[in-house]
Amino acid sequence: MNSPLASVAESRIQEALEAGADMDLVGAGKPLDLDGYFAAPSALRAGFGMLKSAGVVPPEVEAMRDVGLMREKLETMEEGPQKEMLIAELRLREVELAMAMERMKRHLKSDATS
């Protein structure tokens, strides 16, 4: 271990193991899947990691989920005023989502060039 922080972390883990601490961790004994981590832009990894640890998804992901649920609901709805209102709401959400994704792309692009 080269870094002092890594040495401290390793010694604390070793102390906990020797003390018999409960090591019933999620995914214990399984290899780490870091594909998703490295697929995210580097500027967003820390934030996405914190959101994931807190069990929260980014607003864009939540909006994508909502749009998908609206589309599914529309497939089963009969024609009428409620369907027309849902179509209008879906269009609004799709535009908001497209704008949010475009803002994120521009932000990432400007961070990459700075």
C-alpha positions as CSV (number, residue, x, y, z in Angstrom):
1,M,0.0,0.0,0.0
2,N,1.5,3.3,-1.1
3,S,-0.9,5.8,0.4
4,P,-1.1,6.6,4.1
5,L,-4.9,6.7,3.9
6,A,-4.9,3.2,2.4
7,S,-2.6,2.0,5.2
8,V,-4.9,3.4,7.9
9,A,-8.0,1.9,6.2
10,E,-6.3,-1.5,6.0
11,S,-5.2,-1.4,9.6
12,R,-8.7,-0.4,10.8
13,I,-10.2,-3.3,8.8
14,Q,-7.7,-5.7,10.2
15,E,-8.4,-4.5,13.8
16,A,-12.2,-4.9,13.2
17,L,-11.7,-8.4,11.9
18,E,-9.5,-9.4,14.8
19,A,-12.1,-8.0,17.2
20,G,-14.8,-10.1,15.6
21,A,-16.8,-7.2,14.3
22,D,-19.9,-8.2,12.3
23,M,-18.8,-8.1,8.7
24,D,-22.2,-9.0,7.2
25,L,-21.8,-6.5,4.4
26,V,-23.8,-6.4,1.3
27,G,-21.9,-8.2,-1.5
28,A,-19.4,-9.6,0.9
29,G,-17.2,-12.2,-0.8
30,K,-18.2,-11.1,-4.3
31,P,-16.1,-9.2,-6.8
32,L,-16.8,-5.5,-7.1
33,D,-18.7,-4.5,-10.3
34,L,-17.1,-1.2,-11.3
35,D,-18.4,-1.0,-14.9
36,G,-21.2,1.4,-14.0
37,Y,-18.8,3.5,-12.0
38,F,-16.4,4.0,-14.8
39,A,-19.1,4.4,-17.4
40,A,-20.2,7.6,-15.7
41,P,-18.4,10.8,-16.6
42,S,-15.5,11.5,-14.2
43,A,-17.0,14.8,-13.1
44,L,-20.2,13.0,-12.0
45,R,-18.8,9.9,-10.3
46,A,-18.5,11.2,-6.8
47,G,-22.0,12.7,-6.8
48,F,-23.5,9.5,-8.3
49,G,-21.7,7.4,-5.8
50,M,-23.1,9.5,-2.9
51,L,-26.6,9.3,-4.4
52,K,-26.3,5.5,-4.8
53,S,-25.1,5.0,-1.2
54,A,-28.0,7.0,0.0
55,G,-30.4,4.9,-2.1
56,V,-31.4,7.9,-4.3
57,V,-31.4,8.1,-8.0
58,P,-30.4,11.2,-10.0
59,P,-33.4,13.4,-11.0
60,E,-32.9,12.6,-14.7
61,V,-33.2,8.9,-14.0
62,E,-36.4,9.5,-12.0
63,A,-37.8,11.6,-14.8
64,M,-37.0,8.8,-17.3
65,R,-38.8,6.3,-15.1
66,D,-41.8,8.6,-14.9
67,V,-41.9,9.1,-18.7
68,G,-41.8,5.3,-19.1
69,L,-44.6,4.7,-16.7
70,M,-46.7,7.4,-18.4
71,R,-46.2,5.7,-21.8
72,E,-47.2,2.4,-20.4
73,K,-50.3,3.9,-18.9
74,L,-51.2,5.5,-22.2
75,E,-51.2,2.2,-24.0
76,T,-54.0,0.8,-21.8
77,M,-56.1,3.9,-21.5
78,E,-59.3,4.4,-23.6
79,E,-59.7,7.6,-25.6
80,G,-61.1,10.5,-23.7
81,P,-60.2,13.7,-21.8
82,Q,-58.1,11.9,-19.2
83,K,-56.0,10.4,-21.9
84,E,-55.6,13.8,-23.6
85,M,-54.5,15.3,-20.3
86,L,-51.9,12.5,-19.8
87,I,-50.6,13.0,-23.3
88,A,-50.1,16.7,-22.6
89,E,-48.4,15.9,-19.3
90,L,-46.1,13.3,-21.0
91,R,-45.1,15.8,-23.7
92,L,-44.2,18.4,-21.0
93,R,-42.2,15.8,-19.1
94,E,-40.4,14.7,-22.2
95,V,-39.4,18.3,-23.1
96,E,-38.3,18.9,-19.5
97,L,-36.2,15.7,-19.6
98,A,-34.6,16.6,-22.9
99,M,-33.7,20.0,-21.6
100,A,-32.2,18.6,-18.4
101,M,-30.1,16.1,-20.4
102,E,-29.0,18.9,-22.8
103,R,-27.9,21.0,-19.8
104,M,-26.0,18.1,-18.4
105,K,-24.2,17.6,-21.7
106,R,-23.3,21.2,-22.0
107,H,-22.1,21.3,-18.4
108,L,-19.9,18.2,-18.9
109,K,-18.6,19.6,-22.2
110,S,-17.6,22.9,-20.5
111,D,-16.0,21.1,-17.6
112,A,-14.0,19.0,-20.1
113,T,-12.6,22.1,-21.9
114,S,-11.8,24.1,-18.8
